[in-house]
Amino acid sequence: MNKVLDLRSDTVTRPTNAMREHMMRAKVGDDVFSDDPSVNALEAFAADYFGKESALFLVSGTQSNLCALLAHCQRGEEYIVGQNAHTYRYEGGGAAVLGSIQPQPLEHAADGTIPLEKIEGAIKPKDSHFARTKLICLENTIGGKVISQEYINQVYEIAQRHQLGFHLDGARLMNASVSQTISAKEIAAPFDSVSICLSKGLGAPVGSLLVGSKPLISDARRWRKMLGGGTRQAGFLAAAGHYALENYVDRLKDDHENAAYLAAELGKVFNEKEGGISVLGQHTNMVFLGIEEDLGEKLKLFLEEKNILIYVRGAGLRLVLHLDIEKQDLDYIVDNFTTFLL
C-alpha cells in the first residue's frame, strides 16, 4: 500500500482539499488589532456554538488550557485535576512554571472520572497554611472515554457549593458529543471555561478555541499575548477551524465505528494466535492494546515497512482512528497484525 496509515494520533490529519480551498479564500487582517475577519467570524461562531459569551482562537490546546488556568487562578492558588489529565501530565507543568499555580492531582477511577469524595476532600480550608483552592478541571473525553453529563453536573454542584471555577479540557469534546448524541452546548453548559481542539478529530491543521464569559476571555486574551500567542493574518488557520466545525463534526461517528470494527477484528486475531498482544478496550475513536514489551519495537518496525505507523509506550499501544483512515483501510491493518503474529 502506498498510502501511509498513521494510527499514532488524530493530530496527524491533513487538511482535505475542500478545507484547503476554503482556507485560500479566507479574508484576513491583523488579529492583534482584532481586525482579522476570519478569526472574528470563528470566535463569534464558536461562542454561539458552545453557548458562551465569548471565544478566543489560540494556536494549541496547551496554550488554550494554560490561558484558562492563568485567567482563573492567581499566584499561590490551586487547581484540582486528574492525575492523568492533559492539563497536569502532558503540558510541561506550564501552570506551575509560568503561573505559580499549584496543581492538586487526584487519581482517576477506571471510567476516567475523579471520585466525587476525592474532589470534595481535596478542597483546602480557608487557612493561611494552604494554597487557596480556586478551580476544578475535568477532561472529556479522557483516554477516549466519555465522561457522562450526570457526573459533570455532580462536580458542578461541588464547584458551586465551594464557589470554585470549573474548567473543561474538551480537546475531544466533539467526540463526546457525537458519542452521546447530545450537543456540545449541553456538555459545555456547566463550565466557566472550555478548551476545544480543532486539529484532532476535526482535521484542522492548527488551533484550539477557548470559550467562556467576556471577562474571562478578555483576561485570557491578555495572557495569550504575554505567552507569544498574538498572531497576525491568522484568518487562514481560523477559516480551517470554522470549516471543520461546520462540516466535520458528524463524521466523527465514522471514526468511532471504525475503532469498534478494528477492535473486534483484532480481538479475533489475538485470541486465535495468542502471540503476546491483546485488546484492552475501545473508547470512541481509540483502540487500546496490551503488548509484551519485547514485542513493541519489533511490531512498530514491522508495520512501518507496511506503511502503518503506531506509537508504542512500554506495554501499551493506542491506535487512533481519524478522517485519514477509511473503512477499507482497516482490513489491511488487521491483515498485517495477523502476518506479524504468524
C-alpha positions as a Markdown table, in Angstrom:
| # | Residue | x | y | z |
|---|---|---|---|---|
| 1 | Met | 0.0 | 0.0 | 0.0 |
| 2 | Asn | 1.4 | 3.4 | -1.0 |
| 3 | Lys | -0.9 | 5.3 | 1.4 |
| 4 | Val | 0.5 | 5.8 | 4.9 |
| 5 | Leu | -1.9 | 4.8 | 7.6 |
| 6 | Asp | -0.9 | 6.8 | 10.6 |
| 7 | Leu | -2.5 | 5.4 | 13.8 |
| 8 | Arg | -0.3 | 7.3 | 16.3 |
| 9 | Ser | -2.9 | 10.1 | 17.0 |
| 10 | Asp | -5.8 | 12.0 | 15.5 |
| 11 | Thr | -3.4 | 15.1 | 15.4 |
| 12 | Val | -1.8 | 13.7 | 12.3 |
| 13 | Thr | -4.6 | 14.5 | 9.9 |
| 14 | Arg | -4.0 | 16.7 | 6.9 |
| 15 | Pro | -6.5 | 19.3 | 5.6 |
| 16 | Thr | -8.8 | 18.0 | 2.9 |
| 17 | Asn | -8.9 | 19.6 | -0.5 |
| 18 | Ala | -12.2 | 21.3 | 0.4 |
| 19 | Met | -10.7 | 22.7 | 3.6 |
| 20 | Arg | -7.6 | 23.9 | 1.7 |
| 21 | Glu | -9.8 | 25.7 | -0.8 |
| 22 | His | -11.8 | 27.3 | 2.0 |
| 23 | Met | -8.5 | 28.5 | 3.6 |
| 24 | Met | -7.2 | 30.0 | 0.4 |
| 25 | Arg | -10.4 | 32.1 | 0.1 |
| 26 | Ala | -10.3 | 33.4 | 3.7 |
| 27 | Lys | -10.3 | 37.1 | 4.2 |
| 28 | Val | -7.5 | 38.2 | 6.6 |
| 29 | Gly | -6.4 | 41.1 | 8.6 |
| 30 | Asp | -4.3 | 41.6 | 11.7 |
| 31 | Asp | -5.6 | 39.6 | 14.7 |
| 32 | Val | -3.5 | 41.5 | 17.2 |
| 33 | Phe | -5.5 | 44.6 | 16.2 |
| 34 | Ser | -8.7 | 42.4 | 16.3 |
| 35 | Asp | -9.4 | 43.1 | 12.7 |
| 36 | Asp | -8.9 | 39.7 | 11.0 |
| 37 | Pro | -12.4 | 39.0 | 9.8 |
| 38 | Ser | -12.0 | 35.2 | 9.6 |
| 39 | Val | -10.7 | 35.0 | 13.2 |
| 40 | Asn | -13.5 | 37.2 | 14.4 |
| 41 | Ala | -16.1 | 35.1 | 12.5 |
| 42 | Leu | -14.8 | 31.9 | 14.0 |
| 43 | Glu | -14.8 | 33.3 | 17.5 |
| 44 | Ala | -18.3 | 34.6 | 17.2 |
| 45 | Phe | -19.5 | 31.3 | 15.7 |
| 46 | Ala | -17.8 | 29.3 | 18.5 |
| 47 | Ala | -19.2 | 31.4 | 21.3 |
| 48 | Asp | -22.7 | 30.7 | 20.0 |
| 49 | Tyr | -22.0 | 27.1 | 19.1 |
| 50 | Phe | -20.8 | 26.3 | 22.6 |
| 51 | Gly | -23.3 | 28.6 | 24.4 |
| 52 | Lys | -20.8 | 31.1 | 25.9 |
| 53 | Glu | -20.5 | 34.8 | 25.8 |
| 54 | Ser | -17.1 | 35.0 | 24.1 |
| 55 | Ala | -14.4 | 32.9 | 22.4 |
| 56 | Leu | -10.7 | 33.1 | 21.7 |
| 57 | Phe | -8.7 | 31.4 | 18.9 |
| 58 | Leu | -5.3 | 30.0 | 20.1 |
| 59 | Val | -2.5 | 28.1 | 18.4 |
| 60 | Ser | -2.8 | 24.9 | 20.5 |
| 61 | Gly | -4.7 | 23.1 | 23.2 |
| 62 | Thr | -1.8 | 23.5 | 25.6 |
| 63 | Gln | -1.9 | 27.3 | 25.1 |
| 64 | Ser | -5.7 | 27.3 | 25.5 |
| 65 | Asn | -5.7 | 25.4 | 28.7 |
| 66 | Leu | -2.8 | 27.5 | 30.1 |
| 67 | Cys | -4.5 | 30.8 | 29.3 |
| 68 | Ala | -7.7 | 29.4 | 31.0 |
| 69 | Leu | -5.7 | 28.4 | 34.2 |
| 70 | Leu | -4.0 | 31.8 | 34.3 |
| 71 | Ala | -7.3 | 33.6 | 33.9 |
| 72 | His | -8.9 | 31.6 | 36.7 |
| 73 | Cys | -6.1 | 31.5 | 39.2 |
| 74 | Gln | -3.6 | 33.9 | 40.8 |
| 75 | Arg | -0.1 | 33.0 | 42.1 |
| 76 | Gly | -0.3 | 30.6 | 45.0 |
| 77 | Glu | -3.7 | 29.4 | 44.2 |
| 78 | Glu | -4.6 | 25.8 | 43.3 |
| 79 | Tyr | -6.5 | 23.8 | 40.8 |
| 80 | Ile | -7.8 | 20.3 | 41.3 |
| 81 | Val | -7.1 | 18.0 | 38.4 |
| 82 | Gly | -6.9 | 14.3 | 37.5 |
| 83 | Gln | -3.5 | 12.6 | 37.7 |
| 84 | Asn | -3.7 | 11.6 | 34.1 |
| 85 | Ala | -5.3 | 14.8 | 32.8 |
| 86 | His | -3.6 | 16.6 | 30.0 |
| 87 | Thr | -3.6 | 19.9 | 31.9 |
| 88 | Tyr | -1.5 | 18.3 | 34.6 |
| 89 | Arg | 0.6 | 15.5 | 33.0 |
| 90 | Tyr | 1.3 | 16.5 | 29.4 |
| 91 | Glu | 1.6 | 20.3 | 29.3 |
| 92 | Gly | 5.1 | 20.8 | 30.6 |
| 93 | Gly | 4.0 | 22.0 | 34.0 |
| 94 | Gly | 3.1 | 25.3 | 32.5 |
| 95 | Ala | 0.6 | 26.4 | 35.1 |
| 96 | Ala | 3.2 | 25.9 | 37.9 |
| 97 | Val | 6.2 | 27.2 | 36.0 |
| 98 | Leu | 4.6 | 30.2 | 34.4 |
| 99 | Gly | 1.7 | 31.0 | 36.6 |
| 100 | Ser | 2.9 | 29.8 | 40.1 |
| 101 | Ile | -0.4 | 27.9 | 40.2 |
| 102 | Gln | -0.3 | 24.7 | 42.3 |
| 103 | Pro | -1.9 | 21.6 | 40.9 |
| 104 | Gln | -3.6 | 19.1 | 43.2 |
| 105 | Pro | -3.7 | 15.9 | 41.1 |
| 106 | Leu | -6.1 | 13.1 | 42.1 |
| 107 | Glu | -6.3 | 9.5 | 40.9 |
| 108 | His | -8.9 | 8.6 | 38.4 |
| 109 | Ala | -11.4 | 5.9 | 38.6 |
| 110 | Ala | -11.4 | 3.2 | 35.9 |
| 111 | Asp | -14.1 | 5.1 | 33.9 |
| 112 | Gly | -11.9 | 8.2 | 33.7 |
| 113 | Thr | -13.9 | 10.2 | 36.4 |
| 114 | Ile | -12.4 | 11.5 | 39.6 |
| 115 | Pro | -14.4 | 10.2 | 42.6 |
| 116 | Leu | -16.5 | 12.9 | 44.0 |
| 117 | Glu | -15.4 | 12.3 | 47.5 |
| 118 | Lys | -11.8 | 12.8 | 46.5 |
| 119 | Ile | -12.6 | 16.1 | 44.9 |
| 120 | Glu | -14.5 | 17.3 | 47.9 |
| 121 | Gly | -11.8 | 16.1 | 50.2 |
| 122 | Ala | -9.1 | 17.9 | 48.3 |
| 123 | Ile | -10.6 | 21.4 | 48.6 |
| 124 | Lys | -8.5 | 23.2 | 51.1 |
| 125 | Pro | -9.8 | 25.0 | 54.2 |
| 126 | Lys | -9.6 | 28.8 | 54.2 |
| 127 | Asp | -6.4 | 28.8 | 56.2 |
| 128 | Ser | -3.1 | 30.6 | 55.6 |
| 129 | His | -1.2 | 27.3 | 55.7 |
| 130 | Phe | -2.8 | 26.1 | 52.5 |
| 131 | Ala | -2.8 | 27.2 | 48.9 |
| 132 | Arg | -6.3 | 28.6 | 48.0 |
| 133 | Thr | -8.3 | 26.1 | 46.0 |
| 134 | Lys | -9.7 | 28.1 | 43.1 |
| 135 | Leu | -10.6 | 25.8 | 40.2 |
| 136 | Ile | -11.7 | 22.2 | 39.3 |
| 137 | Cys | -10.6 | 20.9 | 35.9 |
| 138 | Leu | -12.1 | 17.9 | 34.1 |
| 139 | Glu | -11.3 | 16.4 | 30.7 |
| 140 | Asn | -13.8 | 14.9 | 28.2 |
| 141 | Thr | -13.1 | 12.6 | 26.5 |
| 142 | Ile | -10.1 | 11.3 | 28.6 |
| 143 | Gly | -8.2 | 8.3 | 27.2 |
| 144 | Gly | -11.1 | 8.1 | 24.7 |
| 145 | Lys | -13.6 | 7.6 | 27.5 |
| 146 | Val | -16.7 | 9.8 | 27.6 |
| 147 | Ile | -17.5 | 11.5 | 30.9 |
| 148 | Ser | -21.2 | 11.4 | 31.5 |
| 149 | Gln | -23.2 | 14.6 | 31.8 |
| 150 | Glu | -24.7 | 13.3 | 35.1 |
| 151 | Tyr | -21.2 | 13.2 | 36.6 |
| 152 | Ile | -20.2 | 16.6 | 35.2 |
| 153 | Asn | -23.3 | 18.1 | 36.8 |
| 154 | Gln | -22.4 | 16.5 | 40.1 |
| 155 | Val | -18.9 | 18.0 | 40.0 |
| 156 | Tyr | -20.5 | 21.3 | 39.0 |
| 157 | Glu | -22.6 | 21.2 | 42.2 |
| 158 | Ile | -19.4 | 20.8 | 44.3 |
| 159 | Ala | -17.8 | 23.7 | 42.4 |
| 160 | Gln | -20.9 | 25.9 | 43.1 |
| 161 | Arg | -21.1 | 24.9 | 46.7 |
| 162 | His | -17.5 | 25.9 | 47.3 |
| 163 | Gln | -17.5 | 28.9 | 44.9 |
| 164 | Leu | -14.9 | 27.4 | 42.7 |
| 165 | Gly | -14.3 | 27.9 | 39.0 |
| 166 | Phe | -14.9 | 25.0 | 36.6 |
| 167 | His | -12.8 | 24.3 | 33.5 |
| 168 | Leu | -13.1 | 21.6 | 30.9 |
| 169 | Asp | -10.2 | 20.4 | 28.7 |
| 170 | Gly | -12.5 | 19.5 | 25.9 |
| 171 | Ala | -9.8 | 18.7 | 23.3 |
| 172 | Arg | -12.1 | 15.9 | 22.1 |
| 173 | Leu | -15.4 | 17.4 | 23.3 |
| 174 | Met | -16.9 | 16.8 | 19.9 |
| 175 | Asn | -16.2 | 13.1 | 20.1 |
| 176 | Ala | -18.0 | 13.1 | 23.5 |
| 177 | Ser | -20.9 | 15.0 | 21.9 |
| 178 | Val | -21.3 | 12.6 | 18.9 |
| 179 | Ser | -20.9 | 9.5 | 21.1 |
| 180 | Gln | -23.7 | 10.6 | 23.4 |
| 181 | Thr | -25.8 | 12.3 | 20.7 |
| 182 | Ile | -26.0 | 15.4 | 22.8 |
| 183 | Ser | -25.0 | 18.9 | 21.8 |
| 184 | Ala | -21.6 | 20.4 | 22.5 |
| 185 | Lys | -23.5 | 23.3 | 24.1 |
| 186 | Glu | -25.1 | 21.0 | 26.6 |
| 187 | Ile | -21.8 | 19.5 | 27.6 |
| 188 | Ala | -20.2 | 22.9 | 27.9 |
| 189 | Ala | -23.1 | 24.5 | 29.9 |
| 190 | Pro | -21.9 | 23.8 | 33.4 |
| 191 | Phe | -18.3 | 25.0 | 32.8 |
| 192 | Asp | -17.0 | 28.5 | 33.3 |
| 193 | Ser | -14.4 | 27.9 | 30.5 |
| 194 | Val | -14.0 | 25.2 | 27.9 |
| 195 | Ser | -11.0 | 24.5 | 25.6 |
| 196 | Ile | -11.7 | 22.7 | 22.3 |
| 197 | Cys | -9.1 | 21.4 | 19.9 |
| 198 | Leu | -9.7 | 21.9 | 16.2 |
| 199 | Ser | -6.7 | 19.9 | 15.0 |
| 200 | Lys | -7.5 | 16.5 | 16.3 |
| 201 | Gly | -10.6 | 14.6 | 15.0 |
| 202 | Leu | -12.0 | 17.7 | 13.3 |
| 203 | Gly | -9.0 | 17.8 | 11.0 |
| 204 | Ala | -7.9 | 21.4 | 11.0 |
| 205 | Pro | -4.1 | 21.9 | 10.7 |
| 206 | Val | -3.7 | 24.2 | 13.7 |
| 207 | Gly | -5.6 | 25.7 | 16.5 |
| 208 | Ser | -7.8 | 25.5 | 19.6 |
| 209 | Leu | -10.6 | 27.6 | 21.0 |
| 210 | Leu | -11.3 | 28.8 | 24.5 |
| 211 | Val | -14.8 | 29.8 | 25.3 |
| 212 | Gly | -16.3 | 31.4 | 28.4 |
| 213 | Ser | -17.5 | 34.7 | 29.8 |
| 214 | Lys | -16.4 | 38.0 | 28.3 |
| 215 | Pro | -14.3 | 39.0 | 31.4 |
| 216 | Leu | -12.6 | 35.6 | 31.5 |
| 217 | Ile | -11.8 | 35.6 | 27.7 |
| 218 | Ser | -10.6 | 39.2 | 28.0 |
| 219 | Asp | -8.1 | 38.1 | 30.6 |
| 220 | Ala | -7.2 | 35.0 | 28.6 |
| 221 | Arg | -6.5 | 37.2 | 25.5 |
| 222 | Arg | -4.0 | 39.2 | 27.6 |
| 223 | Trp | -2.3 | 36.0 | 28.7 |
| 224 | Arg | -2.2 | 34.8 | 25.1 |
| 225 | Lys | -0.3 | 37.9 | 24.1 |
| 226 | Met | 2.1 | 37.5 | 27.0 |
| 227 | Leu | 2.7 | 33.9 | 26.0 |
| 228 | Gly | 3.6 | 34.9 | 22.5 |
| 229 | Gly | 0.3 | 33.8 | 21.0 |
| 230 | Gly | -0.6 | 37.0 | 19.3 |
| 231 | Thr | -0.8 | 36.3 | 15.6 |
| 232 | Arg | -1.3 | 38.5 | 12.5 |
| 233 | Gln | -3.0 | 37.1 | 9.5 |
| 234 | Ala | -4.3 | 34.1 | 11.4 |
| 235 | Gly | -7.5 | 34.0 | 9.4 |
| 236 | Phe | -6.2 | 31.3 | 7.1 |
| 237 | Leu | -6.0 | 29.0 | 10.1 |
| 238 | Ala | -9.2 | 30.2 | 11.7 |
| 239 | Ala | -11.0 | 29.5 | 8.4 |
| 240 | Ala | -9.9 | 25.9 | 8.6 |
| 241 | Gly | -11.3 | 25.5 | 12.1 |
| 242 | His | -14.5 | 27.2 | 11.2 |
| 243 | Tyr | -14.9 | 24.9 | 8.2 |
| 244 | Ala | -14.2 | 21.9 | 10.4 |
| 245 | Leu | -16.9 | 22.8 | 13.0 |
| 246 | Glu | -19.4 | 23.3 | 10.2 |
| 247 | Asn | -18.6 | 20.2 | 8.2 |
| 248 | Tyr | -16.7 | 17.5 | 10.1 |
| 249 | Val | -18.4 | 17.0 | 13.4 |
| 250 | Asp | -21.0 | 14.4 | 12.3 |
| 251 | Arg | -18.4 | 12.3 | 10.5 |
| 252 | Leu | -16.7 | 11.6 | 13.9 |
| 253 | Lys | -19.1 | 8.8 | 14.3 |
| 254 | Asp | -17.3 | 7.1 | 11.4 |
| 255 | Asp | -14.1 | 7.1 | 13.4 |
| 256 | His | -15.9 | 5.6 | 16.4 |
| 257 | Glu | -17.4 | 2.9 | 14.2 |
| 258 | Asn | -14.1 | 2.2 | 12.6 |
| 259 | Ala | -12.4 | 1.9 | 16.0 |
| 260 | Ala | -15.1 | -0.6 | 17.2 |
| 261 | Tyr | -14.6 | -2.7 | 14.0 |
| 262 | Leu | -10.8 | -2.6 | 14.3 |
| 263 | Ala | -11.0 | -3.7 | 18.0 |
| 264 | Ala | -13.4 | -6.5 | 17.2 |
| 265 | Glu | -11.3 | -7.8 | 14.3 |
| 266 | Leu | -8.0 | -7.6 | 16.1 |
| 267 | Gly | -9.6 | -9.3 | 19.1 |
| 268 | Lys | -10.4 | -12.3 | 16.9 |
| 269 | Val | -6.8 | -12.4 | 15.6 |
| 270 | Phe | -5.2 | -12.1 | 19.0 |
| 271 | Asn | -7.5 | -14.8 | 20.6 |
| 272 | Glu | -6.6 | -17.2 | 17.8 |
| 273 | Lys | -2.9 | -16.5 | 17.6 |
| 274 | Glu | -2.1 | -16.0 | 21.3 |
| 275 | Gly | 1.0 | -14.0 | 20.4 |
| 276 | Gly | 1.6 | -11.6 | 23.3 |
| 277 | Ile | -0.9 | -8.9 | 22.1 |
| 278 | Ser | -4.4 | -8.3 | 23.4 |
| 279 | Val | -7.2 | -5.8 | 23.1 |
| 280 | Leu | -7.7 | -4.0 | 26.3 |
| 281 | Gly | -10.6 | -1.8 | 25.2 |
| 282 | Gln | -12.1 | 0.6 | 22.7 |
| 283 | His | -13.4 | 4.0 | 23.5 |
| 284 | Thr | -14.8 | 6.5 | 20.9 |
| 285 | Asn | -12.0 | 6.7 | 18.2 |
| 286 | Met | -9.3 | 4.8 | 20.2 |
| 287 | Val | -8.3 | 1.2 | 20.5 |
| 288 | Phe | -6.1 | 0.2 | 23.3 |
| 289 | Leu | -3.8 | -2.9 | 23.1 |
| 290 | Gly | -1.6 | -4.6 | 25.6 |
| 291 | Ile | 1.7 | -5.9 | 24.3 |
| 292 | Glu | 4.7 | -7.7 | 25.7 |
| 293 | Glu | 7.4 | -5.1 | 26.0 |
| 294 | Asp | 9.9 | -7.0 | 23.9 |
| 295 | Leu | 7.4 | -7.1 | 21.0 |
| 296 | Gly | 6.6 | -3.4 | 20.9 |
| 297 | Glu | 9.6 | -2.2 | 18.9 |
| 298 | Lys | 9.5 | -5.2 | 16.6 |
| 299 | Leu | 5.9 | -4.6 | 15.8 |
| 300 | Lys | 6.5 | -0.9 | 15.2 |
| 301 | Leu | 9.3 | -1.6 | 12.8 |
| 302 | Phe | 7.4 | -4.4 | 11.0 |
| 303 | Leu | 4.3 | -2.2 | 10.5 |
| 304 | Glu | 6.4 | 0.8 | 9.3 |
| 305 | Glu | 7.6 | -1.4 | 6.4 |
| 306 | Lys | 3.9 | -1.8 | 5.5 |
| 307 | Asn | 3.3 | 2.0 | 5.8 |
| 308 | Ile | 1.4 | 1.6 | 9.1 |
| 309 | Leu | 2.6 | 3.9 | 11.8 |
| 310 | Ile | 2.0 | 3.2 | 15.5 |
| 311 | Tyr | 3.1 | 4.6 | 18.8 |
| 312 | Val | 4.2 | 2.2 | 21.5 |
| 313 | Arg | 4.7 | 3.2 | 25.1 |
| 314 | Gly | 6.0 | 0.4 | 27.3 |
| 315 | Ala | 3.4 | -2.4 | 27.5 |
| 316 | Gly | 0.7 | -0.2 | 26.0 |
| 317 | Leu | -0.3 | 0.7 | 22.5 |
| 318 | Arg | -3.0 | 3.1 | 21.4 |
| 319 | Leu | -4.5 | 3.0 | 17.8 |
| 320 | Val | -6.3 | 6.2 | 17.0 |
| 321 | Leu | -8.8 | 6.4 | 14.1 |
| 322 | His | -9.4 | 9.7 | 12.2 |
| 323 | Leu | -10.5 | 11.1 | 8.9 |
| 324 | Asp | -7.4 | 9.9 | 7.0 |
| 325 | Ile | -8.2 | 6.3 | 7.9 |
| 326 | Glu | -11.1 | 4.9 | 5.9 |
| 327 | Lys | -13.1 | 1.8 | 6.4 |
| 328 | Gln | -11.4 | 0.0 | 3.5 |
| 329 | Asp | -8.0 | 0.5 | 5.3 |
| 330 | Leu | -9.0 | -1.5 | 8.4 |
| 331 | Asp | -8.7 | -5.0 | 6.9 |
| 332 | Tyr | -5.2 | -4.1 | 5.6 |
| 333 | Ile | -4.2 | -3.2 | 9.2 |
| 334 | Val | -5.7 | -6.4 | 10.6 |
| 335 | Asp | -4.0 | -8.5 | 7.9 |
| 336 | Asn | -0.6 | -7.1 | 8.8 |
| 337 | Phe | -1.1 | -7.6 | 12.6 |
| 338 | Thr | -2.0 | -11.2 | 11.6 |
| 339 | Thr | 1.1 | -11.6 | 9.5 |
| 340 | Phe | 3.3 | -10.3 | 12.3 |
| 341 | Leu | 1.9 | -13.0 | 14.7 |
| 342 | Leu | 2.4 | -15.9 | 12.2 |
